[in-house]
């Protein structure tokens, strides 16, 4: 599939520190990171980073073999179990640990009706909204520079009609309306970090989500990217549905992130289940046939998404099997051993879609470079400099 839009093709002049051309020199162009966001849920890092559990080191090191984009949990009910006592320290340590290793970190989510803080229920709607906006200010300001990508609000299509249990956020969404609430929370997040990437995220890919996005954009909501969830416990969407979804959401002209992608390697969840959380099982084993199927389906999906110019990121939701609903949804098994999907992704991301080459400069120090967009080490003999290759404009690198 077409990947030319993922590459730069540029002319670079190589020179020494004084600006003298590096004529007839062999220059190594070695990629160190992708501009594209190849993501994965990073919840598994927290026990290792925060509590120092040694048995997690193998898992976290393996995660870094493939992924460069991490989602960390900011579910209000877990993050701040007792009002005024958020678990900032644990999440900050984990986010910094990832950032130090070249990983881009996203916080998920700032506002959601599920896993909400129970203590909010004692307040009236005006106070709930006030505390929600204060929570956004605290997190977006407090993590600025470490986390600059946020799922601002999650699953709003269903939010005001959600009836499985009463919760504070559904209450204020009923009162404010979907667009009204979205406008409030996005305005606060943007005010606190104008440079942040702010996502609207939903599992609903129907016309209802399109109408909601259209309403938000008409209301001036500063949406940076459209988040699309694709938890496929009941079977792979397939090429036709995937391409239809892309076609329907691309007309907004906004970047698209596939924020929560799940493909399982065991028995498929029955089709009659409406809410995935209702499927409660004692065990859900991975199988050899399922693992091969998962790898095939994941490869096709990644190739389709990587070839689409508006897609900026894909996040595999579970790194390890059993993380959610006991599903065999990871790219490693419960014992941390690699599944075929892990090896397939590593080959795609770090080999097929990766640049490591040697070029030779002409008599004026120029050379043409074709490379995947991202970060690089530029090497000449015993010298090395860091550079980012992001566009086709002519550049000079002194080495």
Buried (B, 14 or more C-beta within 10 A) or exposed (E): EEEEEBBBEBEBBBBBEEEEBBEEBEBBBBBBBBBBBBBBBBBBBBBBBBEEEEEBEBBBEBBBEBBBBBBBBBBBBEBBEEEEEBBBEBBBBBBBBBBEEEBBBBBBBBBBBBBBBEBBEEBEBEEBBEBBBEBBBBBBEBBEEBBBBBBBBBBBBBBBEBEEEEBBBBBBBBBBEBBEBBBBBBBBBBBBBEEBBBBBBBBBBEEBBBEBBEBBBEEEBBBBBBBBBBBBBBEBBEEEEBEEBBEBBBEBEBBBBBBBBBBBBBBEBEEEEEEBEEBEEEEBBBEEEBBBBBBBBBBBBBBBBBBBEBBBBBBBBBBBBBBBBBBBBBBBBBEBEBBBBBEBBBBBBBEEBBBBEEBEBBEEBBBEBBBBBBBBBBBBEEEEEEBEBEEEEEBEBBB
